[in-house]
């Protein structure tokens, strides 16, 4: 069962990489033009809350807080078909903001570009309650979302390095993230999260769970191949449970309780973090931090 689970995760990763290579092959043959930057500004209108969907095929994606409007964005590219389509509608006080590619590139669509450039710099408004969905096929992503009024966050990355920071966010309830291949850093310190689910194919994974919390957190991590480093608080109860697989666990500040690793505050603190890890191949490090 363990081997089947591991092979299943790795198979999904290989499929994602194949898709990414197919896309890159298209891009290498693409017709390059002059590097250009297009800006977009979207106002909130009559919406009380917004569902935001950002989907990028390949490139560099940066999403930050601090927009004066609902969204202020710059899109920089040297292939015309990389320019995204931005749409915004409000129905019954619910806004739907969509930023997606204008075209789905196919093999042979574009030719002759050896150095494609595609970067999206997007700022979102801090005050508007937002359900945020982010999808990137291949490339690097930096998501600094600490000050957004997030309710839920959903991130899907095919292949690339990912840095997600929601530290200090006191509005978010749930966070789902799926990454195929890459190095991933996630900062969850001082958040109001109650549910965190992660599926990770292969690479290095670093998650910061430290800081103050007012509610319990249930986290589920499914990892195929890689090294997992978890930074954990000392004054909040923590229980880490490896669910399947025989992987080494380095946890000098934790004690064994059956198959679980618990800190000194677990069972005594008012707030607890429970992390279940299902892992194929690699190692786990649990590091306590004040």
C-alpha positions in Angstrom: 0.0 0.0 0.0 2.8 2.4 0.9 4.6 1.7 -2.4 1.4 2.2 -4.4 0.8 5.5 -2.6 4.3 6.8 -3.3 4.3 5.7 -6.9 0.9 7.4 -7.3 2.3 10.7 -6.1 5.4 10.4 -8.2 3.3 9.5 -11.3 1.3 12.7 -10.8 4.6 14.7 -10.6 5.9 13.1 -13.8 2.7 13.9 -15.6 3.0 17.6 -14.5 6.6 17.8 -15.6 5.7 16.3 -19.0 3.0 19.0 -19.4 5.5 21.7 -18.3 8.1 20.4 -20.8 5.5 20.4 -23.6 4.6 24.0 -22.8 8.3 25.0 -22.6 8.8 23.4 -26.0 6.0 25.5 -27.4 7.6 28.6 -25.9 11.0 27.9 -27.3 9.4 28.0 -30.7 7.3 31.1 -29.9 7.6 34.4 -31.8 9.3 36.9 -29.5 8.5 40.6 -29.7 9.6 43.6 -27.8 9.3 43.4 -24.0 6.1 45.2 -23.0 4.2 45.9 -19.8 0.4 46.1 -19.6 -1.3 47.4 -16.5 -4.8 46.6 -15.1 -6.8 48.3 -12.4 -10.1 46.8 -11.1 -12.4 48.6 -8.6 -14.4 46.8 -6.0 -17.8 48.2 -7.2 -20.8 46.9 -5.2 -19.2 43.7 -4.0 -19.1 42.9 -0.3 -16.8 39.9 -0.9 -14.9 38.6 -3.8 -13.9 35.2 -5.3 -10.5 35.7 -7.1 -9.2 33.2 -9.6 -5.6 33.7 -10.9 -4.4 31.1 -13.4 -1.1 31.3 -15.2 0.3 28.8 -17.7 4.1 29.4 -17.2 6.3 32.2 -16.0 7.0 34.2 -12.8 4.0 34.9 -10.6 4.1 37.5 -7.8 1.0 38.2 -5.7 1.1 40.8 -2.9 -1.2 42.7 -0.6 -1.5 46.5 -0.6 -3.6 47.4 -3.7 -5.5 50.7 -3.4 -8.2 49.3 -5.8 -9.5 45.7 -5.6 -6.6 44.8 -7.9 -3.6 46.7 -9.4 -1.5 44.6 -11.7 1.4 44.7 -14.2 1.9 42.1 -16.8 5.3 42.0 -18.5 5.8 39.7 -21.5 7.5 39.5 -25.0 5.0 37.2 -26.6 1.6 38.8 -27.4 -0.3 35.7 -26.6 1.0 35.8 -23.0 -1.2 38.8 -22.3 -3.9 37.7 -19.9 -7.6 38.3 -19.9 -8.9 40.1 -16.9 -12.7 39.9 -16.1 -14.7 41.2 -13.1 -18.4 40.8 -12.4 -20.6 41.4 -9.4 -23.8 39.4 -8.7 -25.8 39.9 -5.5 -22.9 41.6 -3.8 -20.5 38.8 -4.7 -17.7 39.7 -7.0 -15.8 37.3 -9.3 -12.4 38.5 -10.4 -10.7 36.3 -13.0 -7.1 36.6 -14.4 -6.4 33.9 -17.0 -4.3 33.4 -20.1 -5.9 34.7 -23.3 -4.8 31.7 -25.3 -3.9 28.1 -24.6 -0.6 27.6 -26.6 -0.4 24.5 -28.7 2.7 23.0 -30.4 3.5 25.0 -33.5 1.3 28.0 -32.6 4.2 30.3 -32.2 7.8 30.0 -33.4 11.2 31.6 -33.1 11.5 32.8 -29.4 14.6 31.7 -27.6 14.1 33.9 -24.5 10.4 34.1 -23.6 9.5 36.5 -20.7 6.2 36.3 -18.8 5.9 37.9 -15.4 2.7 38.8 -13.5 2.9 41.3 -10.6 -0.5 41.4 -8.9 -1.5 43.4 -5.9 -4.8 42.7 -4.1 -6.8 44.9 -1.7 -6.2 44.3 2.0 -9.8 45.1 3.2 -12.1 43.2 0.9 -13.0 39.7 2.2 -11.6 37.3 -0.4 -11.7 33.6 -1.4 -8.5 33.2 -3.4 -7.6 30.5 -5.9 -4.1 30.5 -7.5 -2.9 28.2 -10.3 0.5 28.1 -12.0 1.5 25.4 -14.4 5.3 25.9 -14.4 7.5 28.6 -12.9 8.3 30.3 -9.7 5.7 31.9 -7.4 5.9 34.4 -4.6 2.7 34.9 -2.7 2.9 37.5 0.1 -0.7 37.5 1.5 -0.3 38.3 5.1 -2.4 41.4 5.2 -5.2 40.3 2.9 -8.7 39.6 4.4 -8.6 36.0 3.2 -11.3 33.5 4.1 -10.0 30.6 2.1 -6.9 30.0 0.0 -6.3 27.4 -2.7 -2.9 27.1 -4.5 -1.9 24.7 -7.2 1.6 24.7 -8.7 2.8 22.2 -11.3 6.5 22.7 -11.1 8.7 25.4 -9.7 9.9 27.0 -6.5 7.1 28.4 -4.2 7.2 30.9 -1.4 3.9 31.5 0.4 3.6 33.9 3.4 0.3 34.3 5.2 1.9 35.0 8.6 -0.2 37.1 10.9 -3.4 36.6 8.9 -6.3 36.5 11.3 -9.1 36.0 8.9 -8.2 32.9 7.0 -10.0 29.6 7.9 -8.7 27.0 5.5 -5.7 26.6 3.1 -5.2 23.9 0.5 -2.0 23.7 -1.5 -0.8 21.2 -4.1 2.7 21.3 -5.6 4.1 18.8 -8.1 7.9 19.4 -8.1 10.0 22.1 -6.5 11.2 23.7 -3.3 8.4 25.0 -1.1 8.5 27.5 1.8 5.3 28.3 3.6 4.9 30.6 6.6 1.7 29.9 8.6 2.9 31.6 11.9 0.4 33.6 13.9 -2.6 32.7 11.7 -6.2 31.8 12.4 -6.1 28.7 10.3 -8.2 25.7 11.4 -7.5 23.4 8.5 -4.4 23.0 6.3 -4.1 20.4 3.6 -1.0 19.9 1.4 -0.1 17.5 -1.4 3.5 17.6 -2.5 5.2 15.5 -5.1 9.0 15.9 -4.8 11.5 18.5 -3.4 12.2 20.2 -0.2 9.4 21.5 2.1 9.7 24.0 4.9 6.6 25.1 6.9 6.6 27.5 9.8 3.8 26.8 12.3 5.1 29.0 15.1 3.5 32.0 16.8 0.4 32.6 18.8 -2.9 30.9 18.0 -6.4 31.2 19.4 -7.8 28.0 17.8 -6.8 24.4 17.2 -5.2 23.6 13.8 -5.6 20.3 12.0 -3.0 19.8 9.2 -2.6 17.0 6.7 0.6 16.6 4.7 1.0 14.1 1.8 4.5 14.0 0.5 6.0 11.8 -2.2 9.8 12.3 -2.1 11.8 14.9 -0.3 12.9 16.4 3.0 10.3 18.0 5.3 11.3 20.7 7.9 8.6 21.8 10.3 9.1 24.8 12.6 6.9 24.3 15.6 5.9 26.4 18.7 6.9 25.4 22.3 4.0 27.0 24.2 1.2 25.4 22.1 0.5 21.7 22.1 1.9 19.9 19.1 1.4 16.4 17.9 3.0 15.1 14.7 1.8 11.7 13.4 3.6 9.9 10.6 0.7 8.0 9.0 2.5 5.6 6.6 6.0 4.9 5.5 9.2 4.3 7.3 11.1 7.5 7.2 13.6 8.9 9.7 12.3 11.6 12.0 14.7 14.0 13.7 12.8 15.4 16.7 15.2 16.1 19.6 12.6 18.3 21.5 9.7 15.8 21.2 8.9 12.6 22.9 7.4 9.5 21.3 3.8 8.5 22.1 3.2 5.4 20.1 3.7 6.4 16.5 3.3 10.1 17.3 5.7 12.8 18.4 4.4 15.3 21.0 5.9 18.3 22.7 5.7 19.2 26.4 2.7 21.4 26.0 0.5 18.9 24.3 -2.5 17.8 26.5 -1.9 20.8 28.8 -2.2 23.8 26.5 -5.6 25.3 25.6 -4.7 25.3 21.9 -3.2 22.4 20.0 -1.8 21.7 16.5 -2.1 18.2 15.1 -0.2 17.3 12.0 -0.6 14.1 10.1 2.1 13.3 7.6 1.9 10.6 4.9 5.3 10.3 3.2 6.9 8.0 0.7 10.7 8.6 0.7 12.8 11.2 2.6 13.1 12.5 6.1 11.3 14.7 8.6 12.8 17.3 10.9 10.8 18.8 13.8 12.3 22.0 15.2 10.9 23.8 18.3 11.1 27.6 18.2 10.0 30.1 20.8 
